[in-house]
Amino acid sequence: MKLLFSHPTGNENVRAASTGFLESDLLAEFHTCVAIFPGSLLDNLGNIEILSEIRRRKFDIRLKPFTYQWPWKEMLRLTALKLGSSSLVKHEVGVFSVDAVYRNLDQRIATRLKSSRLNEIDGVFGYEDGILHTFQESDRLGLLKFYDLPTGHWRAARKLLAVERKRRPDWSSTFTGFADSPIKLTRKDEEIRLASRIFTASKFTASTLLDFPEPLPPIEIIPYGYPPISKMRKISAYSGKKTLKLLFVGRLSQQKGLADLFEAIEGLESAISLTIVGKKPHEFCTALNKSLEKHTWIPSLSNDQVKELMGQHDILVFPSLFDGFGLVITEAMSQGTPVITTERTAGPDLINHGENGWLFRAGHFLELRALLEDLLQHPKHIIEVGRAAKESASLRPWKKYQEELCEAILKNY
């Protein structure tokens, strides 16, 4: 069994999957826009401030012989972002938009499949929004088509978040997913129709596919792994004799439940401090801007800096209303920082409430407030749950995800 594996930008789960396929001798080719290997030209270009973002695209050096890169459109997108050229990266229609980058890579892979005699390839593996043309050509060639859905299905998102837009109209502009055109949504549906098998990283994501109006291919749920556990926390555990330090990491949107977090801690500022890490979707949400003024806001940090900051806080709060997984959950737990999150994330897959973290119902900020008030009264519980969170992280490294994913691929061959 040999796979052509692709993803335009790469992230932690893509790096894990690519390495897993390589080590299991499943990888024929890896296609991406930018892959950084030590000493390469792109690695050196990362020294330029305007292109420093590409340093986040580092991959295992062993992947280099298998890697095909199509960098120019993505490099121009990153440059346009740095220069503030919003028209060039405008959602869907910008010549260097994320959508344009995804489509460009997808079309190049499909062209390669058409023009090459790739007899060693038995299947393709790709991700939502970036695999339609590849799937269409693979279908013609009789290849297996493995589809990874990293976030929930768009119909479920619109159904659940439409309610939230009405509940918090002053935050409605932060729900950017409603900007997707009918053409883009049709492409998403066609990818699902063509897939031989769908992979999701959480039960929640799998459940959202029930809103797809047609028969579905088989669905496999394989939760992501945890980063290496931290050897020690950077500060002493919370004892109740100081301010409880909460941390939020993610896009600054009410889709992430940020308004609920602000409301939950209102009036508790003497006992709780809140640090927020993440970028605004835009500058025009007055409710968001006013709330940020009351707390510590850090627009951007590297992944290593985020994990270090997690180790300096008592609890990560991730009150998302719609999230396919939430990698910040596993990152925090690996640092020994317990997590409060909702059932619309990977929380139920990873957390036993009150043992290695806490769960509350998405959008129910009073439940979150009651939980925080209880923890203020029982600080030792935070210490115990943090230890259990770290133990959970030690039991499921990324290697475990790689093994389960490869086993799932092979059983379909």
N, C-alpha and C positions, 0 to 999 in steps of 0.2 A: 504493500500500500504506500503510495507516494502522493503528497499534497502540494498544490500551489497555494501558498498562504499569503494573504495581503491585508494591509491596513494603511491608510494614508499617513497618519501622524504618529501612531504608536503611543502606548501608555504602559502602566505596570502589568496589566493583565495580558496585553499583546506581547510584551517582552517575555513574560512567563510562558505563554503558549508557543511562541517561536522557538524558544530554547527547549521546551518539552518535545516539540515535534522533531527537532534536531537530534536530541539525545535518544529518542525512540526510533530513529532512522525512518521517520515518516516524511521528512521535509525534502521536497524536490527543488522548490524555489520560494523565496520570500521577496515580495514586492512591497515597497513603501516609497514615500516621497523623499524623506531624509533619514538616513541611518548614520549615526556617528560611531566611527571606530577609531581607536587611538592612532594619532599620527596621520590621519587622512586629511585631504584638502578641506573637507567640510569641518573637520575638527579644528583646523587652524582658522577657518573663517569664523568660528565661534568666538574667537578673541576680539572680533569687531563688535563694538557695543550694540549696534543696530541689529546684528544677527546673533546675539548671545543666546537667544531663545532656543536655537537649534541644539545647544549643549544638553538639553533635556531629552534628546532623541538618541541616547546611547544604547547600543545593543551589544550582546555577547560577541566577542571577537571571532568566535567559531562560526558565526553566521555569515561572515564576510563572503566566502566563496559561493554562497547560495543567494546572495542579496542582489536585487535589481532596484536601482533608485531612479526616480523621476522627480528631481528636486526643484526645477526652475519655478514652477507655478507656486509651490509652497514657500520658497525663499522670497518671491516677490510679494506674497501675501503677508509674510512676517515683516517685510520692509515697509509695506503700505500701512500696516498697523502701527509701527513705530513712528512713521511720519504723520499719522493722523489722517490719512487719505480715506475717509469713511466711504466715499462713493465707490472706490475700487474694491472694497471688501463688503459692500452692502449685501445683506442676507439674500441668498439665491441668485440675484441678478448681477452682483459685482463681478468683474472679470477675474478678480483674485479672491473671491469669497470662499469660505470653507466648502460650500457646495460645489463650486467650480473645481476646487482641488480634488475633492472626492470623485467627481465625475471624470476628471482627466485621467486619474490613475486607473479607474475602472475601465475606461475605454481603451487605454493602452494595453491592459492585460487581455481584454477581449480580442484586440487586434493581434496580439502575440499568439493567442490560442488559435486564431484563424490561420495565421501565416506559418506556424511552426509545426513540425512533426514531434510533438511532445509525448511520445509513446510511453514514457515512464510515469506520466501523471495519471492518477486514477480518480482524483477528486480535487475540488477547490474549497477553501475555507475563507470566509470573509464576514464582514460586519455590516450592520444596518446602514443604509444610505450610500454604501460604496461598493456594491457588488452586483448590481442589476445586469449590466452588459456582460460581465464575466459569467453570471449564471445563465444568461440566454445562450451564450456560445457553448458553455459547458453542457447545457441541456441538449443542444444539437449534436455534441460529440459523445453523449452518453456518459458523462462524468458524474460522480457523486457531488452534491452541492450542500456543504455544511454552512449553516447560517448562525451567527452569534448576535443575539439581540441584547445589547448592553443596558438598555433602559426599557421602560414599559411601552406597550403598544400605544400608538398615537390616539386611537379612539378612546381607550380608557383614560388617557391623560386629559383629553378634552372634556370627557364626562365628569371626572373628579375635580378638575381645576376650574371648570366653568362655575361650579358651586362656590369655589373659593374666591373667584373674581367678584361675585355678587356680595359675598360676606365681607370682603375687604376691598372695596372699590378704589381706595386711595393707594393700593399696592398693585392694581391691575396691570399697570404698564410694565411690571417686572416679570409677567408671565409671557416670555418671548416665544414660547413654542406655538402660540396661536398664529404666528406670522407665516407658518409653512403654507405654501400654495397647494391648490388641488393637484397640480402636476407632481409636486414632490411627494404628496401623500399617496398618489397612485403608484409611484415608483416603489415606495415602501411596501405597499400591498403586493405588488408583483414579485418582489424579492421573496416574500413569504410563500406565495403560491409556487414558486420554482424550487424552493428549498427541499432537500431530501430529509434533513433533520435540523431542528432548531435547538440551540444551546442558550440557556439563561443562567445567571449566577445567583438567582434568588427565587423563592417561591412566589414572591409578590410579582416579579416580572412575568413569570409563567402564567400567573392568574390573569394578568391583563390581556393575554392573547385570547381569552374567552370572548372578548368583544370583536374578534375578527369574524366576519360574517360567513366564512366559508370553511370547509374541512381543513384541518391543520395537519402538517406532517408531525411525526413524533417529536416530543419535546423532552429534553434532558436538562435537569437542574444540577449544576456543578458549581458550588460556591467558590469564590476566589480564595487564595491563600493569604497568610499573614506575612508581613515583613519580618526580618530577624528581630527577636525580642531584645529590648534594651537591657543591658547588664545592670544598670542602676538608674533610679530616678534622679533628676537634677536637684530636687528640693525634698524636704521632709514631707511626709504624707499629712493630709489635712487633719488637724486635731480639734477643731472647733474653737480654738483660741484666737483665730485670725479670720480674715475675709475668705469666704469660699470662692476660689478662682475657677470660673467657668470659661470655656473656650468654644467658639463656633468657627468652623472652617468650611468654606464652600461659596458658591455663587450667591451674591446678595440679592435674593429673590424670595418672594413669599412662597414659591414652589418649594423652597428649602425650609419653609416654616419660620422664617426669620421674624416676621411680625408677631407670631405667637410667642417666640422666645422673649422678645422685648416686653410684651404684655405680661408674661408670666413672672418676670422679675421686677416689674414696676412696684415700687414701694419697699423692695428688699435691698436697695442699693447699699445700705449701711452694713449688711451682712454678706453681700455678694458683689463680686466684680466680674465684668464680662469683657473678654477680648474677642474681637471679630477679625478673621482673616479671609479676604476674598475681594473680588472685583465687582464693581457695580455693573449692571447690565447697560446703564446709561446714567446721565447726570440729572434726569428730570423728575425723579420720584421724590416729592417733598417729604412724604412720610418717612422714607428711608433715610434721607439726608438729616432730618431732625433727630431721628433715633441714634444715628451714628455719632452725633455730637455729644451724646451722653456717655459714651463708652470708648474703649480703646479700639481703634480701627487700624489694621495693617493691610493695605491693598494687595500686596503680593510678597510671597516668600518662596524660596526653593523648597523642594520636598524634604531635604535634610533639615532645613531650618524649621519647617512645620513640625516635624517629629520632635525636634529639640524643644520647641515651644509646648508641645503636648506634654512632654515630661515635666514642664514647669507649671502645669495646671492640675487642678484636682479632678475635674470632670470635663469631658467633651460632650456638648449638647448638640445633637443633630436631629432637629424636629421636622424632617422633610415630609412633605405631602405627596411626593411622587419621585422615587429614586430607584433605579434599577438595582443598585447595590449600595454604594456609599463607601468608597475605599477609605475614607477618613475614619470609619468605624474600626476597621482592622488595624490601621496605622496607630490609632490611639491605644487600642487594647494591647498592641505589641510593646508599647511604652509603659505599660502598667497603669494607664489612665483609663478609668472606667467610663462607659458611654451611656448616655440617655438618648434613645431614639424612638422611632415610631414603627408601626407594623407595615408601613409602606416603604420599607427599605429592606436590606438583608438582615435587619435586626432579629426577626424571629428565627432566621436560619443559624444565627451565631450566638444569641443571647438567651439565657434563662433568667427571667425577670427576678431581680433581687439576689441573684447568685453571682453572675459575672457581668452584670449590667442591668439596665432598666428599660422598660418599654412603656409607652403610653399611646393613646389613640391619636392619630394624626389630626391636627386642627383643634384639639381639646386642650387649650392652653391652661385651663384651670386644673386639669389633671397634672400637667407639668409643674405648675406652681405648688400644688399639694405635695408632689414628690420632692421638690426642692426644700420645702418647709420641713418635711419629715427628715431629710438628710441633714439639715442644719441642726436638728435636735439629736441626731444619732451619728455623729461624725466618724465613730469607729467603723460603722458599716461601710463607709466609703473606702477605708483602708482595706477591709476584707474583700470587697468586691473588686478593687483594683488588682489585688494579688490573684484573684480567680480569673480576671480578664487576661492577665499576663500568662497564666497557665494555659488558658484556652488557646492563646496565640501560639504557644510553643508546640501545641499538638497538631496544628495545621499550617505548616510552612507552604510556600508557593510550590515546592516540590510535590506535595500531595495533590494540589490542583492539576499540575502537569500530568501526573500519573493517571488520574481519573479521566482527564480529557482524552488522553491518548488511548486509554482502554475503551472509552466510548466510541472513538473513531474506528478502532480496529474491529470492534464487535459488529460494525455495520458493513464490513468489507467481505 
